[in-house]
Amino acid sequence: MFDISRQMEVFPTTVDLKRIDPSLNMRRFYRMSVQPDLFGGACLVREWGRIGFRGQMMVETHPDEGNAITALMKLAAVKKRRGYVQ
């Protein structure tokens, strides 16, 4: 019928963003992913920093995967308004 490998995700669980501006010597990344936790909830794992370096990481816990994906989508929209692209 249809090829599953070509079908896009409606609600992505991972987002990788970059912001590169050579005039400002700016090379940043922002990575977000939704992962299950041990207690039946979900975590939004956020990583950011300069491309080529380790960067920082923060974990937000949410009661379920739906809330975590909603938080991911809102944060991705904010980052895209600030100049990050996929």
N, CA, C and O atoms as a DFTB+ gen file, in Angstrom:
344 C
 N C O
     1  1       0.808      -1.189       0.000
     2  2       0.000       0.000       0.000
     3  2       0.853       1.256       0.000
     4  3       0.929       1.959      -1.008
     5  1       1.495       1.541       1.125
     6  2       2.343       2.721       1.194
     7  2       3.632       2.354       1.917
     8  3       3.683       1.414       2.711
     9  1       4.658       3.120       1.617
    10  2       5.977       2.858       2.173
    11  2       6.107       3.557       3.522
    12  3       6.089       4.786       3.580
    13  1       6.236       2.798       4.602
    14  2       6.318       3.368       5.949
    15  2       7.599       4.179       6.121
    16  3       7.590       5.164       6.858
    17  1       8.689       3.806       5.475
    18  2       9.949       4.526       5.641
    19  2       9.866       5.949       5.094
    20  3      10.663       6.799       5.490
    21  1       8.932       6.227       4.203
    22  2       8.787       7.564       3.626
    23  2       7.757       8.406       4.356
    24  3       7.636       9.601       4.085
    25  1       7.015       7.810       5.273
    26  2       5.979       8.532       5.994
    27  2       6.597       9.389       7.094
    28  3       7.432       8.910       7.862
    29  1       6.192      10.651       7.172
    30  2       6.709      11.563       8.180
    31  2       5.991      11.346       9.507
    32  3       4.844      10.900       9.542
    33  1       6.682      11.666      10.596
    34  2       6.059      11.584      11.909
    35  2       5.163      12.797      12.124
    36  3       5.553      13.923      11.814
    37  1       3.974      12.573      12.648
    38  2       3.080      13.682      12.954
    39  2       3.555      14.382      14.215
    40  3       3.555      15.612      14.279
    41  1       3.959      13.616      15.216
    42  2       4.470      14.151      16.466
    43  2       5.885      13.622      16.672
    44  3       6.059      12.530      17.214
    45  1       6.893      14.371      16.253
    46  2       8.270      13.862      16.368
    47  2       8.695      13.753      17.831
    48  3       8.284      14.553      18.671
    49  1       9.521      12.753      18.120
    50  2      10.029      12.576      19.476
    51  2      11.458      13.081      19.612
    52  3      11.984      13.138      20.723
    53  1      12.098      13.450      18.503
    54  2      13.430      14.051      18.551
    55  2      13.484      15.230      17.598
    56  3      12.900      15.192      16.514
    57  1      14.185      16.274      18.004
    58  2      14.374      17.462      17.167
    59  2      15.822      17.904      17.311
    60  3      16.311      18.074      18.428
    61  1      16.516      18.092      16.184
    62  2      17.884      18.608      16.167
    63  2      17.877      19.951      15.450
    64  3      17.490      20.032      14.284
    65  1      18.301      20.996      16.137
    66  2      18.319      22.339      15.584
    67  2      19.740      22.887      15.589
    68  3      20.556      22.516      16.432
    69  1      20.029      23.779      14.632
    70  2      21.344      24.425      14.554
    71  2      21.149      25.907      14.277
    72  3      20.179      26.316      13.639
    73  1      22.084      26.694      14.764
    74  2      22.109      28.120      14.461
    75  2      23.552      28.489      14.161
    76  3      24.409      28.484      15.045
    77  1      23.804      28.809      12.896
    78  2      25.158      29.125      12.449
    79  2      25.149      30.518      11.831
    80  3      24.410      30.786      10.884
    81  1      25.984      31.402      12.382
    82  2      26.138      32.766      11.864
    83  2      27.621      33.113      11.905
    84  3      28.130      33.511      12.952
    85  1      28.333      32.965      10.764
    86  2      29.775      33.221      10.759
    87  2      30.154      34.659      11.139
    88  3      31.223      34.885      11.707
    89  1      29.301      35.613      10.836
    90  2      29.641      37.006      11.156
    91  2      29.697      37.245      12.669
    92  3      30.415      38.131      13.132
    93  1      28.944      36.458      13.434
    94  2      28.956      36.575      14.895
    95  2      29.794      35.472      15.558
    96  3      29.825      35.373      16.784
    97  1      30.470      34.647      14.750
    98  2      31.235      33.504      15.241
    99  2      30.329      32.594      16.089
   100  3      30.723      32.132      17.160
   101  1      29.122      32.350      15.592
   102  2      28.120      31.561      16.312
   103  2      27.893      30.228      15.602
   104  3      27.531      30.197      14.425
   105  1      28.108      29.136      16.320
   106  2      27.842      27.788      15.823
   107  2      27.241      27.000      16.967
   108  3      27.969      26.370      17.735
   109  1      25.918      27.025      17.093
   110  2      25.229      26.407      18.223
   111  2      24.335      25.260      17.775
   112  3      23.875      25.214      16.634
   113  1      24.100      24.342      18.696
   114  2      23.140      23.264      18.448
   115  2      22.165      23.213      19.607
   116  3      22.468      23.661      20.713
   117  1      20.989      22.661      19.340
   118  2      19.977      22.439      20.365
   119  2      19.285      21.142      20.010
   120  3      18.686      21.039      18.940
   121  1      19.353      20.155      20.879
   122  2      18.808      18.828      20.614
   123  2      17.802      18.488      21.709
   124  3      18.078      18.669      22.895
   125  1      16.637      17.996      21.302
   126  2      15.599      17.607      22.251
   127  2      15.082      16.219      21.898
   128  3      14.938      15.880      20.723
   129  1      14.807      15.423      22.921
   130  2      14.231      14.098      22.673
   131  2      13.324      13.711      23.830
   132  3      13.561      14.078      24.981
   133  1      12.279      12.959      23.497
   134  2      11.342      12.449      24.497
   135  2      11.689      10.984      24.736
   136  3      11.763      10.187      23.801
   137  1      11.900      10.640      26.017
   138  2      12.288       9.286      26.381
   139  2      11.435       8.813      27.556
   140  3      11.100       9.612      28.430
   141  1      11.081       7.534      27.593
   142  2      10.297       7.025      28.731
   143  2      11.154       6.969      29.990
   144  3      12.367       6.774      29.921
   145  1      10.504       7.143      31.142
   146  2      11.226       6.963      32.397
   147  2      10.788       5.656      33.058
   148  3       9.947       4.937      32.519
   149  1      11.343       5.355      34.195
   150  2      11.083       4.068      34.850
   151  2       9.732       4.000      35.548
   152  3       9.308       2.919      35.955
   153  1       9.053       5.122      35.695
   154  2       7.828       5.164      36.483
   155  2       6.574       5.363      35.636
   156  3       5.533       5.748      36.167
   157  1       6.653       5.112      34.341
   158  2       5.493       5.209      33.466
   159  2       5.271       6.583      32.870
   160  3       4.322       6.776      32.110
   161  1       6.116       7.534      33.191
   162  2       6.017       8.880      32.635
   163  2       6.950       9.035      31.452
   164  3       7.358       8.055      30.827
   165  1       7.280      10.274      31.156
   166  2       8.192      10.556      30.054
   167  2       9.084      11.727      30.446
   168  3       8.707      12.571      31.259
   169  1      10.265      11.762      29.855
   170  2      11.225      12.827      30.116
   171  2      11.537      13.552      28.813
   172  3      11.664      12.932      27.757
   173  1      11.656      14.862      28.901
   174  2      12.133      15.668      27.786
   175  2      13.589      15.982      28.073
   176  3      13.900      16.737      28.994
   177  1      14.483      15.401      27.280
   178  2      15.919      15.593      27.461
   179  2      16.362      16.691      26.499
   180  3      16.189      16.578      25.286
   181  1      16.940      17.760      27.064
   182  2      17.387      18.911      26.263
   183  2      18.897      19.019      26.356
   184  3      19.464      18.981      27.448
   185  1      19.555      19.154      25.194
   186  2      21.006      19.346      25.140
   187  2      21.282      20.558      24.259
   188  3      20.646      20.740      23.221
   189  1      22.243      21.390      24.685
   190  2      22.574      22.572      23.896
   191  2      24.023      22.952      24.127
   192  3      24.635      22.576      25.127
   193  1      24.561      23.713      23.171
   194  2      25.937      24.181      23.311
   195  2      26.527      24.538      21.962
   196  3      25.817      24.650      20.963
   197  1      27.831      24.713      21.953
   198  2      28.555      25.052      20.731
   199  2      28.834      23.767      19.954
   200  3      29.195      22.745      20.539
   201  1      28.666      23.825      18.647
   202  2      28.903      22.662      17.794
   203  2      30.365      22.245      17.930
   204  3      31.266      23.076      17.817
   205  1      30.593      20.958      18.171
   206  2      31.938      20.427      18.340
   207  2      32.345      20.267      19.789
   208  3      33.404      19.708      20.074
   209  1      31.524      20.748      20.714
   210  2      31.802      20.629      22.139
   211  2      30.670      19.870      22.819
   212  3      29.615      19.660      22.221
   213  1      30.881      19.461      24.055
   214  2      29.912      18.644      24.773
   215  2      28.618      19.403      25.053
   216  3      27.540      18.866      24.799
   217  1      28.682      20.595      25.552
   218  2      27.484      21.365      25.851
   219  2      26.885      21.010      27.198
   220  3      27.548      20.405      28.041
   221  1      25.636      21.386      27.398
   222  2      24.939      21.159      28.651
   223  2      23.712      20.290      28.399
   224  3      23.266      20.128      27.263
   225  1      23.174      19.732      29.492
   226  2      22.008      18.866      29.363
   227  2      21.065      19.118      30.535
   228  3      21.495      19.362      31.662
   229  1      19.749      19.050      30.234
   230  2      18.735      19.202      31.269
   231  2      17.622      18.193      30.989
   232  3      17.265      17.959      29.835
   233  1      17.079      17.600      32.048
   234  2      16.009      16.606      31.919
   235  2      14.776      17.141      32.640
   236  3      14.828      17.477      33.823
   237  1      13.659      17.214      31.903
   238  2      12.372      17.621      32.473
   239  2      11.473      16.386      32.533
   240  3      11.344      15.671      31.539
   241  1      10.863      16.131      33.661
   242  2       9.949      14.995      33.768
   243  2       8.515      15.455      33.521
   244  3       8.125      16.553      33.918
   245  1       7.735      14.596      32.857
   246  2       6.338      14.863      32.545
   247  2       5.519      13.622      32.887
   248  3       6.047      12.510      32.856
   249  1       4.230      13.795      33.213
   250  2       3.419      12.641      33.619
   251  2       3.175      11.617      32.505
   252  3       2.996      10.432      32.785
   253  1       3.168      12.067      31.245
   254  2       2.976      11.118      30.142
   255  2       3.675      11.640      28.889
   256  3       4.158      12.772      28.852
   257  1       3.719      10.783      27.861
   258  2       4.433      11.117      26.630
   259  2       3.778      12.274      25.887
   260  3       4.472      13.067      25.251
   261  1       2.464      12.383      25.957
   262  2       1.753      13.468      25.281
   263  2       2.169      14.835      25.798
   264  3       2.386      15.755      25.010
   265  1       2.283      14.979      27.109
   266  2       2.717      16.244      27.689
   267  2       4.162      16.558      27.322
   268  3       4.502      17.714      27.070
   269  1       4.999      15.551      27.292
   270  2       6.401      15.755      26.935
   271  2       6.537      16.199      25.476
   272  3       7.351      17.069      25.165
   273  1       5.743      15.604      24.581
   274  2       5.792      15.986      23.166
   275  2       5.251      17.398      22.974
   276  3       5.767      18.149      22.147
   277  1       4.220      17.767      23.728
   278  2       3.693      19.130      23.670
   279  2       4.763      20.130      24.100
   280  3       4.925      21.168      23.458
   281  1       5.489      19.839      25.168
   282  2       6.566      20.712      25.625
   283  2       7.676      20.804      24.588
   284  3       8.240      21.877      24.371
   285  1       7.994      19.674      23.944
   286  2       9.013      19.656      22.891
   287  2       8.605      20.555      21.730
   288  3       9.420      21.336      21.240
   289  1       7.361      20.456      21.285
   290  2       6.894      21.253      20.145
   291  2       6.888      22.742      20.478
   292  3       7.261      23.559      19.635
   293  1       6.471      23.111      21.689
   294  2       6.474      24.522      22.088
   295  2       7.891      25.075      22.134
   296  3       8.144      26.179      21.653
   297  1       8.811      24.316      22.709
   298  2      10.193      24.767      22.808
   299  2      10.844      24.855      21.430
   300  3      11.630      25.769      21.178
   301  1      10.530      23.920      20.537
   302  2      11.069      23.967      19.182
   303  2      10.577      25.215      18.449
   304  3      11.341      25.830      17.705
   305  1       9.319      25.596      18.647
   306  2       8.784      26.806      18.015
   307  2       9.505      28.055      18.520
   308  3       9.797      28.961      17.740
   309  1       9.790      28.106      19.819
   310  2      10.517      29.247      20.385
   311  2      11.920      29.327      19.795
   312  3      12.377      30.408      19.423
   313  1      12.599      28.201      19.709
   314  2      13.962      28.186      19.169
   315  2      13.986      28.569      17.688
   316  3      14.914      29.243      17.243
   317  1      12.982      28.149      16.925
   318  2      12.922      28.511      15.503
   319  2      12.693      30.008      15.329
   320  3      13.216      30.609      14.390
   321  1      11.910      30.621      16.232
   322  2      11.726      32.080      16.176
   323  2      13.029      32.807      16.464
   324  3      13.230      33.926      15.993
   325  1      13.914      32.187      17.229
   326  2      15.203      32.812      17.571
   327  2      16.286      32.553      16.529
   328  3      17.426      32.986      16.701
   329  1      15.942      31.851      15.454
   330  2      16.895      31.682      14.362
   331  2      17.453      30.289      14.180
   332  3      18.276      30.076      13.289
   333  1      17.041      29.338      14.986
   334  2      17.497      27.958      14.820
   335  2      16.756      27.312      13.654
   336  3      15.574      27.581      13.440
   337  1      17.444      26.466      12.907
   338  2      16.842      25.741      11.787
   339  2      17.176      24.258      11.932
   340  3      18.113      23.888      12.639
   341  1      16.391      23.407      11.245
   342  2      16.637      21.968      11.324
   343  2      17.678      21.532      10.351
   344  3      18.005      20.347      10.288
